[in-house]
């Protein structure tokens, strides 16, 4: 080998990448195969969308972390499933096709090839025999099959609804794909203006699973912030449904309230402009004014309509409701601050105890009647609007009761009189599931006599036909409508022309990895049970930006599959780790438009993949965002060169040869102690995802070994095993150079003997407010600041301290550290 570089990574890395691929070294053993008797471990990356710009260094952070865990777990004796595939349907490829005329299938294939090349150049230990592509008919056949299961269960339906339409993208978007800006609502993809438009759309009834989706969050190990985002999106509210009769009409308005104890304070009703009863309730003389108001409200976003600071607007319908307890006549208004998408689309307005109702009442001179006062206040004094809990007043038979008791008693009365009932409502809306695009999965649906019918299973997949023009019509009609010979069937039936959203393929891909070549089923039950029982994917690594969309949708599909007996676990992903964003050198999020994207190809060419892997992990804690710094690459590169020179020398001709001072002797006690301490610390750090500190300890270990005149083979071997999950190429080469014929990928992970740690290491109990929340190993007599940093780096402890203020830290040397919270 030539010694052109600090060490010959440019020869080593391609060599071992080819070796791993040729030997299929990382192929996971399916049940019944040799190796399947080991405990299984399924570690999964959120698979990428293969864009034309290729991977950047931000993508690689999560992939490197998952690969470290996968390699570590194999060495710990696990049968590891670590797959990769492509989430390849979507708008960017289609927009490129519209601009260039190139079929999206062609650009997608090219992009996948480029992504795969880049990923393989990093030496990630993926089982490539399980590679999937959501645009492959062999894959989307089963996406369509699962959709039919949803359809059979009544969870997929068609409705005409006001939806978000993007004129620039010429497609409908789900609520979750809209961002609200001071300039108005815009598309998340492309940041284009969007408008409201009535469309016939497919919806999935995710609302039927709202409670199960909430309950499941208690069973998974996810960051609390992600759980909270899902809880907020689902938006569970407990309260009562109350019926108000409409004066002079055989109609009832149902309202949902979380404060039924304020019923006696209701002085008017407000309906959402879209409420189906508005036309029937509106008096003739108010009809024009009401219709004009409804048309204007239709064009606004929910955010614009519910903004607290906006001036309240509304129109009286001319109708009255009858109070269910007092019999009073309450005027019925419409206003855009009430949404059809929350509760029943109608509210009883209690202006003395709700700020929005209060503003509305003040604007239109409507009565304000106080019916709750603070518990410590017997007289009605203070603000006109009190929104807290307290004691009921001026409320008939519930007067004098505290809020909780008053709620209970009024609900009992309503149920007894059949004028209402206890109820739970959710903010979650059904999932808008169709797109007026070409590049997506066709629906397995045929329309006959105005009814949607399922395509027979034996006729799946419904293949996406070729088109020359991928542009939706100016009216927003899907481009598949142009393919008349595909749309219209010989028996007169017509195919559904909309396609599924990109989320469809990513809702279940982790299941297909269990059995990717199955032609008869999406996956065999035996394989699914082996890999996902008892609690789903063991470790899922990806960005926090998928907190609601992908994770919520995948959980919904999985729970449906669980209910019909197709999967063995109620949740898809057990442990979730979000890697932080790697920012550009300008401290901004990497983006082509900013010109701050760092491409890994040039770095690998100059420094090697092992250096890039180490550098990404050494930047800081995995879960934190951190800026990129190209200057920092030199440090890991020099470290790997030092590792290389522990083993190798240059001969007189400039070739690398094994050092002559590597000996098969017992190392001295200080080296033995250092080795066991390093093994203990690196093991603990990997288990806690503290890869940056594990690398720091390996650097210290190498520095100490470099000072020694001898090289103890047993110590060097342990070093290679410890370093190999982080820098696998150089470790494989050196392992081979010191006499091993097989790969080190399945060598046992080094173990430490506690007797070598007793003198210098102690276990510290970590408490929060006096309760044990974790433990850590530390050097004896370590100082308080060092221990505080180490403790707060533990994810479980960080979770408890998140968004909390610590008033003091109590440290009992060598025993415990206690965080006292305010």
C-alpha positions in Angstrom: 0.0 0.0 0.0 1.1 3.5 -0.7 1.5 6.0 2.2 0.1 9.0 0.4 -2.3 9.9 3.2 -2.0 9.8 7.0 -3.4 6.3 6.7 -4.7 4.6 3.5 -8.4 4.9 4.0 -9.0 5.3 0.3 -7.9 1.7 -0.2 -9.3 0.3 3.0 -12.9 1.6 2.8 -13.9 0.4 -0.7 -12.3 -3.0 0.0 -14.3 -3.7 3.2 -17.5 -2.3 1.7 -17.3 -4.8 -1.1 -16.4 -7.5 1.3 -19.5 -6.8 3.5 -21.8 -6.7 0.4 -20.3 -9.8 -1.3 -20.5 -11.9 1.9 -24.0 -10.5 2.7 -22.5 -10.2 6.1 -25.3 -8.1 7.6 -28.2 -10.2 6.4 -30.6 -10.8 9.4 -31.7 -14.4 10.0 -35.4 -14.9 9.7 -37.2 -17.3 12.0 -36.1 -20.9 11.4 -32.8 -19.8 9.8 -29.4 -20.3 11.4 -28.8 -17.4 13.9 -32.5 -16.8 14.6 -32.2 -18.5 18.0 -30.4 -15.4 19.2 -32.4 -12.6 20.8 -33.7 -10.3 18.1 -33.1 -6.5 17.8 -34.8 -4.4 15.2 -33.1 -1.0 14.7 -34.8 1.2 12.0 -34.0 4.5 10.3 -36.8 6.8 9.0 -36.2 5.9 5.3 -35.4 8.9 3.1 -37.1 10.5 0.2 -34.5 10.2 -2.7 -34.3 13.8 -3.9 -32.3 14.9 -6.9 -29.8 16.8 -4.7 -28.6 13.6 -2.9 -27.7 13.1 0.7 -26.1 15.8 2.9 -24.3 15.4 6.1 -27.4 16.1 8.1 -29.1 12.9 6.8 -26.1 10.9 7.9 -26.2 11.8 11.6 -29.2 9.5 12.3 -27.9 6.7 10.0 -24.5 6.7 11.7 -26.1 6.5 15.2 -28.4 3.6 14.2 -25.4 1.8 12.6 -23.4 2.2 15.8 -26.2 0.5 17.7 -26.7 -2.2 15.1 -23.0 -3.1 15.1 -22.8 -3.0 18.9 -25.9 -5.2 19.3 -24.5 -7.8 16.9 -21.4 -8.0 19.0 -23.6 -8.3 22.1 -25.1 -11.5 20.6 -28.3 -10.2 19.0 -29.8 -11.1 15.6 -30.1 -7.6 14.3 -32.5 -6.4 11.6 -31.2 -3.1 10.2 -32.8 -2.4 6.8 -33.0 0.5 4.3 -35.4 1.6 1.6 -36.9 4.5 -0.3 -39.9 6.6 0.3 -40.0 7.5 -3.3 -43.5 8.7 -4.3 -44.1 12.5 -3.9 -44.4 15.9 -5.3 -40.7 16.9 -6.1 -40.2 14.1 -8.7 -43.5 15.0 -10.3 -42.8 18.7 -10.4 -39.4 17.9 -12.0 -41.3 15.8 -14.5 -43.7 18.7 -15.3 -40.7 21.1 -15.8 -38.5 18.7 -17.9 -40.9 16.1 -19.4 -38.8 13.3 -17.8 -41.0 10.6 -16.4 -40.8 10.6 -12.5 -40.0 6.9 -12.6 -36.8 7.7 -14.4 -35.6 10.5 -12.1 -36.7 8.4 -9.0 -34.6 5.5 -10.2 -31.5 7.7 -10.8 -32.0 9.4 -7.4 -32.2 6.1 -5.6 -29.0 4.9 -7.2 -27.2 8.0 -6.1 -28.6 7.8 -2.5 -27.6 4.1 -2.3 -24.1 4.8 -3.6 -23.7 7.6 -1.0 -25.1 5.4 1.8 -22.9 2.5 0.9 -19.8 4.7 0.8 -20.4 5.3 4.5 -20.1 1.6 5.4 -23.5 1.3 7.1 -24.3 -2.3 8.0 -27.7 -2.5 6.3 -29.3 -5.8 5.2 -29.6 -4.8 1.5 -31.5 -8.0 0.7 -34.5 -6.3 2.3 -34.3 -3.0 0.3 -37.8 -1.7 -0.6 -39.0 1.1 -2.8 -42.6 2.5 -2.3 -42.9 3.1 -6.1 -42.3 -0.6 -6.9 -45.6 -2.3 -7.9 -44.6 -5.3 -5.8 -44.6 -3.0 -2.8 -47.6 -0.7 -3.5 -49.7 -3.7 -4.3 -49.8 -4.3 -0.6 -50.3 -0.6 0.2 -53.4 -0.9 -1.9 -54.3 -4.1 -0.1 -54.1 -2.5 3.3 -56.2 0.4 2.0 -58.9 -2.1 1.0 -58.8 -3.5 4.6 -59.5 0.1 5.8 -62.3 0.4 3.3 -63.8 -2.9 4.4 -63.8 -1.7 8.0 -65.6 1.5 7.1 -62.5 3.5 7.9 -62.0 4.9 4.3 -64.8 7.0 2.9 -65.6 9.7 0.4 -67.0 13.2 1.3 -67.2 16.6 -0.3 -65.4 19.0 2.1 -63.8 22.3 2.2 -60.1 21.5 1.8 -56.8 23.3 1.4 -55.9 23.7 -2.3 -52.6 25.0 -3.6 -52.9 26.7 -7.0 -49.1 26.5 -7.6 -48.9 22.8 -6.8 -52.3 22.2 -8.2 -53.2 19.8 -5.5 -55.2 19.4 -2.3 -53.2 19.2 1.0 -54.0 17.8 4.4 -54.3 20.2 7.4 -51.0 18.9 8.7 -49.3 20.0 5.5 -50.3 23.6 5.9 -48.1 26.3 7.7 -49.8 29.4 9.1 -47.8 32.6 8.5 -48.5 36.3 9.1 -49.1 36.5 5.3 -51.7 33.7 5.4 -51.8 29.9 5.1 -49.1 28.4 2.9 -48.0 24.9 1.7 -45.4 23.2 3.9 -43.8 22.0 0.6 -42.6 25.0 -1.5 -44.1 27.7 0.8 -46.9 28.5 -1.7 -50.1 30.4 -0.9 -53.1 28.0 -0.4 -56.9 28.6 -0.6 -60.0 26.8 0.6 -62.0 24.9 -2.0 -64.8 22.3 -2.1 -63.6 18.9 -3.4 -64.8 15.3 -3.4 -62.0 13.6 -1.4 -61.1 10.3 0.3 -60.8 10.5 4.0 -59.5 7.9 6.5 -61.4 7.7 9.8 -58.4 8.2 12.1 -60.8 9.8 14.6 -62.2 6.4 15.4 -58.8 5.6 16.9 -58.3 8.8 18.9 -58.5 7.2 22.3 -56.3 4.2 21.3 -53.7 6.6 19.9 -53.7 8.5 23.2 -53.5 5.3 25.3 -50.7 3.9 23.3 -48.4 6.8 24.1 -48.2 5.5 27.7 -46.7 2.3 26.5 -43.7 3.6 24.4 -40.3 5.0 25.2 -40.5 8.3 23.3 -39.3 11.8 24.1 -41.9 13.4 26.2 -42.0 16.4 23.9 -43.0 14.2 21.0 -45.7 12.5 23.0 -47.1 15.9 24.1 -47.2 17.1 20.5 -49.3 14.0 19.6 -51.6 14.5 22.6 -52.1 18.1 21.7 -52.9 17.2 18.0 -55.4 14.6 19.2 -56.8 17.1 21.7 -59.0 15.1 24.1 -61.6 17.0 26.0 -64.1 15.7 28.6 -67.4 17.4 29.0 -71.1 17.2 28.1 -73.2 17.2 25.0 -76.2 19.4 25.6 -79.4 19.7 23.4 -81.0 23.1 22.8 -84.4 23.0 21.0 -84.9 25.7 18.3 -88.0 27.9 18.8 -90.8 27.2 16.4 -89.0 24.4 14.6 -88.6 20.6 15.2 -84.9 21.0 15.4 -82.2 20.6 18.1 -78.8 22.1 18.3 -76.2 19.9 20.0 -73.3 21.7 21.7 -70.3 20.3 23.4 -68.8 22.0 26.4 -66.0 21.2 28.8 -67.8 23.4 31.4 -71.4 22.2 31.7 -71.3 23.8 35.2 -71.6 27.2 33.5 -74.9 26.2 31.7 -76.9 28.7 33.7 -74.6 31.5 32.3 -75.4 30.8 28.6 -76.9 33.9 27.1 -76.8 33.1 23.4 -75.7 30.3 21.0 -73.1 30.6 18.2 -72.9 28.2 15.2 -70.0 27.8 12.8 -70.9 29.4 9.4 -70.6 25.9 7.9 -73.0 24.3 10.4 -75.7 22.3 8.5 -78.6 23.8 10.5 -77.8 27.4 9.6 -80.1 27.5 6.6 -83.0 25.9 8.4 -82.7 28.3 11.4 -82.1 31.5 9.5 -85.1 33.8 9.2 -85.9 34.9 5.6 -85.1 38.6 6.3 -81.6 37.7 7.5 -80.7 35.2 4.7 -78.7 37.5 2.4 -76.6 38.8 5.3 -75.9 35.2 6.6 -75.0 33.8 3.2 -72.5 36.7 2.5 -70.9 36.1 5.9 -70.7 32.3 5.3 -69.0 32.9 1.9 -66.4 35.2 3.5 -65.7 32.8 6.4 -65.2 29.9 3.9 -62.1 31.6 2.5 -60.3 32.0 5.9 -58.0 29.5 7.6 -58.9 28.1 11.0 -56.0 30.0 12.5 -57.3 33.3 11.1 -60.7 32.5 12.4 -59.7 31.6 15.9 -56.9 34.2 16.5 -57.5 35.5 20.0 -56.5 39.1 19.2 -58.8 39.5 16.1 -62.0 41.5 16.3 -65.0 39.3 16.7 -67.5 39.3 13.7 -70.8 37.6 13.3 -74.4 37.7 12.1 -77.7 37.0 13.9 -79.8 34.3 12.2 -83.0 35.7 13.5 -83.6 32.4 15.3 -83.8 31.5 19.0 -82.8 28.4 21.0 -84.6 27.3 24.2 -82.4 27.0 27.3 -82.8 23.3 28.4 -83.0 24.2 32.1 -84.5 27.7 32.4 -86.6 27.8 29.2 -85.1 31.2 28.4 -85.0 32.3 24.7 -81.3 32.5 23.6 -80.5 34.3 20.2 -78.7 32.1 17.7 -75.7 33.7 15.9 -73.1 32.6 13.5 -69.5 33.6 13.8 -66.2 32.4 12.3 -64.6 32.0 15.7 -66.6 28.8 16.0 -65.2 25.9 13.9 -67.1 23.0 12.4 -64.0 21.0 12.8 -64.1 21.1 16.6 -66.8 19.7 18.9 -70.2 19.9 17.2 -69.6 23.2 15.4 -71.9 25.0 17.8 -71.3 26.5 21.2 -73.4 27.8 24.1 -71.8 31.2 24.7 -71.1 32.0 28.3 -69.4 35.4 28.1 -68.8 35.7 31.8 -66.5 32.7 31.7 -64.9 32.4 28.2 -62.8 35.2 26.7 -63.9 34.7 23.1 -67.6 34.7 24.1 -66.9 37.7 26.3 -65.4 39.7 23.3 -68.3 38.7 21.1 -70.9 39.7 23.7 -69.1 43.1 24.2 -69.0 43.7 20.5 -72.7 43.0 19.9 -74.1 44.2 23.3 -75.3 40.7 24.4 -76.0 39.8 28.1 -73.2 38.7 30.4 -74.3 36.6 33.3 -71.7 35.5 36.0 -72.4 32.0 37.3 -69.0 31.0 38.8 -66.9 32.8 41.4 -63.4 32.0 42.8 -63.7 29.7 45.8 -62.2 32.3 48.2 -64.6 34.9 47.0 -68.3 34.9 48.1 -69.3 38.2 46.5 -69.3 38.8 42.7 -66.4 41.1 42.4 -63.4 41.4 40.1 -63.2 40.9 36.3 -66.3 40.5 34.2 -64.7 37.4 32.7 -63.5 34.7 35.1 -62.4 31.5 33.3 -61.1 29.5 36.3 -62.8 26.9 38.4 -64.6 27.9 41.6 -68.1 27.8 43.1 -71.4 28.0 41.2 -73.7 31.0 41.8 -77.0 32.0 40.3 -77.2 28.4 39.0 -80.4 27.0 40.5 -79.9 23.5 42.0 -76.1 23.5 41.5 -75.5 26.9 43.2 -72.9 26.6 46.0 -71.2 23.6 44.5 -67.5 23.5 43.6 -66.9 23.2 39.8 -66.1 19.4 39.8 -69.3 18.6 41.8 -71.4 21.1 39.8 -70.3 19.4 36.5 -71.2 16.0 37.9 -74.7 17.1 39.1 -75.7 19.0 36.0 -74.7 16.1 33.8 -76.8 13.7 35.9 -79.8 16.1 35.6 -79.3 16.4 31.8 -79.1 12.6 31.4 -82.1 12.1 33.6 -84.2 14.6 31.6 -82.7 13.3 28.3 -81.4 16.8 27.4 -77.8 15.9 27.3 -75.1 13.4 28.3 -71.5 13.0 29.4 -69.2 13.1 26.4 -65.6 13.1 25.2 -64.5 15.0 22.1 -61.3 15.3 20.2 -59.6 18.0 18.2 -58.3 15.4 15.8 -60.0 15.5 12.4 -60.3 12.6 9.8 -57.2 12.3 7.6 -57.6 13.8 4.1 -56.1 10.9 2.0 -56.4 11.8 -1.7 -54.2 13.9 -3.9 -54.9 15.3 -7.4 -51.4 14.2 -8.5 -49.9 11.6 -10.8 -46.9 10.2 -8.9 -48.6 8.3 -6.1 -50.3 5.0 -5.5 -53.6 4.5 -7.5 -56.6 3.8 -5.4 -57.9 0.2 -5.8 -61.4 1.6 -6.3 -63.8 1.4 -9.2 -66.9 3.7 -9.4 -70.2 2.3 -10.6 -73.5 4.1 -10.4 -72.0 6.7 -8.1 -70.7 4.1 -5.6 -67.1 3.2 -4.8 -66.3 -0.5 -5.1 -63.1 -2.3 -4.2 -60.9 -3.8 -6.9 -60.8 -7.6 -6.3 -57.6 -8.7 -4.5 -56.6 -10.9 -7.4 -56.5 -7.8 -9.6 -53.9 -6.0 -7.4 -51.8 -4.1 -8.0 -53.7 -1.4 -9.9 -50.7 -0.2 -11.9 -49.9 3.5 -12.4 -50.3 4.0 -16.2 -47.7 6.0 -18.2 -48.6 9.6 -19.0 -47.1 12.3 -21.2 -48.6 15.2 -19.4 -48.3 15.1 -15.6 -50.0 18.4 -14.9 -53.3 18.5 -13.0 -56.0 20.4 -14.9 -56.6 24.1 -14.2 -59.6 23.1 -12.1 -57.4 20.8 -10.0 -58.6 17.6 -11.5 -56.0 14.8 -11.3 -53.8 14.1 -14.3 -54.9 10.5 -14.5 -58.3 11.8 -15.8 -56.5 12.2 -19.2 -55.8 8.5 -19.5 -59.3 7.6 -20.7 -58.5 4.0 -21.8 -57.3 3.4 -18.2 -60.1 5.3 -16.4 -63.1 3.8 -18.3 -63.4 0.0 -18.0 -65.2 -2.2 -20.5 -68.2 -2.8 -18.2 -68.7 1.0 -17.8 -67.0 1.3 -14.4 -64.5 4.1 -13.9 -61.3 4.0 -11.9 -60.6 6.4 -9.1 -58.4 9.1 -10.7 -56.9 10.6 -7.5 -53.8 9.0 -6.0 -52.8 8.4 -2.4 -50.5 10.8 -0.5 -46.8 10.1 0.0 -47.6 9.1 3.6 -49.3 5.9 2.4 -46.2 4.0 1.6 -44.4 5.1 4.8 -47.3 4.0 7.0 -46.2 0.4 7.0 -42.8 0.0 5.4 -41.2 -1.2 8.6 -43.5 -4.3 8.3 -42.5 -5.1 4.8 -38.8 -5.2 5.8 -39.8 -8.3 7.8 -40.7 -10.2 4.6 -39.9 -8.0 1.5 -40.2 -10.7 -1.2 -43.5 -12.2 -0.2 -45.8 -12.3 -3.2 -48.8 -13.8 -1.5 -49.0 -11.5 1.6 -47.7 -8.1 2.7 -45.7 -10.1 5.3 -45.8 -13.6 6.8 -47.3 -13.7 10.3 -44.4 -15.8 11.6 -41.8 -13.3 10.4 -43.8 -10.3 11.7 -44.2 -11.9 15.1 -40.5 -12.7 15.3 -39.3 -9.2 14.5 -42.1 -7.1 16.1 -43.3 -9.0 19.1 -43.9 -8.0 21.8 -43.7 -4.2 21.4 -42.8 -3.3 17.8 -39.6 -1.9 16.3 -37.1 -1.9 19.2 -35.3 1.3 18.2 -36.5 4.0 15.7 -34.2 6.9 14.9 -35.2 9.9 12.9 -36.0 13.6 12.9 -38.4 15.3 15.3 -40.1 17.0 12.3 -42.1 13.8 11.9 -43.6 14.1 15.4 -47.2 14.3 14.2 -47.6 13.4 10.5 -45.7 10.2 9.9 -45.7 8.9 13.4 -49.4 9.5 14.0 -50.4 8.0 10.6 -48.2 4.9 11.0 -49.5 4.3 14.5 -53.1 4.5 13.1 -52.5 2.0 10.3 -50.7 -0.3 12.7 -53.5 -0.2 15.2 -56.0 -1.1 12.5 -53.8 -4.0 11.4 -53.6 -5.1 15.1 -57.3 -5.0 15.5 -57.9 -7.3 12.5 -55.2 -9.7 13.7 -52.4 -9.0 11.2 -49.8 -7.7 13.5 -48.7 -8.9 17.0 -47.9 -5.6 18.7 -50.4 -2.7 19.4 -47.7 -0.1 18.7 -45.3 0.0 15.7 -42.3 1.8 17.4 -41.2 1.1 20.9 -38.2 3.3 21.5 -37.9 6.6 19.5 -34.7 8.7 19.4 -34.7 12.0 17.6 -31.3 13.2 16.4 -30.7 16.9 16.5 -30.4 19.0 13.3 -26.9 19.6 12.0 -26.9 23.2 11.0 -24.7 24.7 8.3 -21.5 26.6 9.1 -23.6 29.7 9.0 -25.7 28.3 12.0 -28.7 28.1 9.7 -30.7 24.9 8.8 -29.1 23.3 5.7 -30.9 24.2 2.5 -30.1 24.4 -1.1 -31.6 27.9 -1.2 -29.1 29.0 1.5 -26.1 27.5 -0.2 -25.0 25.9 3.1 -25.5 22.2 2.3 -22.5 20.1 2.9 -22.2 17.1 0.5 -20.5 14.0 2.1 -18.9 12.9 -1.2 -16.0 15.4 -1.1 -15.4 14.8 2.7 -15.2 11.0 2.1 -12.8 11.6 -0.7 -10.5 13.8 1.4 -10.8 12.3 4.9 -12.6 8.9 4.5 -16.0 7.6 5.8 -14.6 6.6 9.2 -13.5 10.2 9.9 -16.9 11.5 8.8 -18.7 9.0 11.0 -16.6 9.9 14.0 -16.9 13.6 13.4 -20.7 13.6 13.1 -20.9 11.7 16.4 -18.3 13.8 18.1 -20.0 17.1 17.4 -22.1 16.8 20.6 -25.0 14.9 22.1 -27.0 13.1 19.5 -30.4 14.7 20.4 -29.1 18.3 20.3 -28.8 20.5 17.3 -25.2 21.7 16.5 -23.4 23.6 13.7 -21.2 22.0 11.2 -17.5 22.9 11.2 -15.3 21.6 8.4 -12.2 22.5 10.4 -13.2 20.0 13.0 -12.7 17.1 10.6 -8.9 17.2 11.2 -9.2 16.0 14.8 -11.0 12.7 14.2 -8.7 12.2 11.1 -5.6 12.6 13.2 -7.0 10.3 15.8 -7.6 7.5 13.3 -4.1 8.0 12.0 -2.8 7.4 15.6 -4.9 4.3 15.8 -3.4 3.1 12.5 0.2 3.8 13.8 -0.4 1.8 17.0 -0.4 -1.2 14.6 1.4 -0.2 11.5 4.8 1.2 10.4 6.1 2.3 7.0 9.0 0.2 5.7 11.9 1.6 3.7 9.8 1.5 0.5 6.9 3.5 2.0 4.7 0.5 2.4 2.6 -0.2 5.5 3.7 -3.2 7.5 2.7 -4.6 10.9 4.7 -3.3 13.9 7.3 -5.6 15.3 6.7 -4.6 18.9 3.2 -6.1 19.1 3.6 -8.8 21.8 1.4 -11.7 23.1 2.1 -10.8 26.7 -0.1 -10.0 29.7 -0.3 -6.2 30.0 0.8 -4.5 33.2 -1.8 -3.6 35.8 -2.1 0.1 35.0 -2.9 -0.7 31.3 -5.2 -3.5 32.4 -7.1 -1.1 34.7 -7.3 1.5 31.9 -8.6 -1.1 29.5 -11.4 -2.3 31.8 -12.4 1.3 32.7 -12.6 2.2 29.0 -14.7 -0.9 28.2 -17.1 -0.1 31.1 -17.4 3.6 30.1 -17.8 3.1 26.3 -20.3 0.3 26.9 -22.4 2.6 29.2 -22.1 5.5 26.8 -23.3 3.5 23.8 -26.3 2.2 25.8 -27.2 5.8 26.7 -26.6 7.2 23.1 -23.8 9.3 24.4 -21.6 8.6 21.4 -19.6 11.9 21.8 -18.3 10.9 25.2 -17.6 7.3 24.1 -15.3 8.6 21.4 -13.6 11.0 23.8 -12.8 8.0 26.1 -11.5 6.0 23.1 -9.2 9.0 22.2 -7.9 9.1 25.8 -7.2 5.3 25.7 -5.3 5.6 22.4 -3.3 8.5 23.7 -2.2 6.4 26.7 -1.4 3.4 24.6 0.7 5.6 22.2 3.0 6.5 25.1 3.9 2.9 25.8 6.9 1.2 24.3 5.1 -2.1 23.9 2.0 -3.0 22.0 0.0 -5.7 23.8 -2.0 -7.7 21.2 -4.9 -8.5 23.6 -5.3 -4.8 24.4 -5.1 -3.7 20.8 -7.8 -6.3 19.9 -10.1 -4.9 22.5 -9.5 -1.4 21.2 -10.5 -2.5 17.7 -13.7 -4.1 19.0 -14.6 -1.0 21.0 -13.9 1.4 18.1 -15.4 -0.8 15.3 -19.1 0.4 15.7 -17.8 4.0 15.2 -15.1 3.4 12.5 -15.7 0.0 11.1 -13.4 0.1 8.0 -10.1 0.8 9.7 -10.9 -1.7 12.5 -11.7 -4.5 10.0 -8.4 -3.8 8.2 -6.3 -3.8 11.4 -8.2 -6.9 12.7 -7.2 -8.7 9.5 -3.6 -7.4 9.7 -3.0 -8.8 13.2 -3.9 -12.3 12.0 -7.7 -12.8 12.0 -9.3 -14.3 8.9 -13.0 -13.5 9.7 -14.7 -10.1 10.1 -14.9 -8.7 13.6 -18.6 -7.8 13.0 -19.8 -10.8 15.1 -16.9 -10.9 17.6 -18.1 -10.8 21.2 -18.2 -7.3 22.7 -15.4 -6.8 25.3 -16.4 -7.3 28.9 -14.9 -5.6 31.9 -14.0 -7.1 35.3 -15.5 -5.0 38.1 -12.4 -5.7 40.3 -10.3 -3.4 38.1 -12.8 -0.6 38.6 -13.3 -0.8 42.4 -10.5 1.5 43.3 -11.3 4.3 41.1 -15.0 4.0 40.1 -18.2 4.2 42.1 -21.9 4.1 41.2 -23.7 7.4 41.8 -27.5 7.4 42.4 -29.2 10.2 40.5 -32.3 11.6 42.2 -35.0 14.1 41.2 -36.6 15.6 44.3 -35.3 12.7 46.4 -36.6 10.0 44.1 -34.2 7.7 42.3 -34.4 8.3 38.5 -31.1 6.8 37.3 -27.6 5.7 38.1 -24.2 6.5 36.6 -20.6 5.4 36.9 -18.1 8.0 37.9 -14.5 8.3 39.1 -14.1 8.2 42.8 -14.2 11.7 44.4 -15.4 13.3 41.1 -16.3 16.9 41.5 -19.9 18.1 41.6 -19.8 20.0 38.3 -18.5 17.0 36.4 -21.1 14.8 37.8 -23.9 17.3 37.1 -23.0 17.4 33.5 -22.7 13.7 33.2 -26.1 13.2 35.0 -28.0 15.7 32.8 -26.6 13.9 29.6 -28.5 10.8 30.6 -31.7 10.9 28.4 -33.9 9.6 31.2 -32.7 12.3 33.6 -32.9 15.0 30.8 -36.5 14.1 30.3 -37.3 14.7 34.0 -35.5 18.1 33.9 -37.0 19.2 30.6 -38.7 22.6 31.0 -38.1 22.6 34.8 -36.1 25.0 36.9 -33.6 23.4 39.3 -33.3 25.4 42.6 -30.3 23.5 44.0 -28.2 20.4 43.5 -27.3 18.2 46.5 -24.2 16.1 46.2 -23.1 13.4 48.6 -19.6 12.4 47.5 -19.3 9.0 45.9 -23.0 8.2 46.7 -25.7 10.4 45.2 -26.6 13.6 43.4 -30.1 15.1 43.9 -31.7 17.7 41.7 -34.2 19.8 43.7 -36.8 21.4 41.4 -38.8 24.5 42.0 
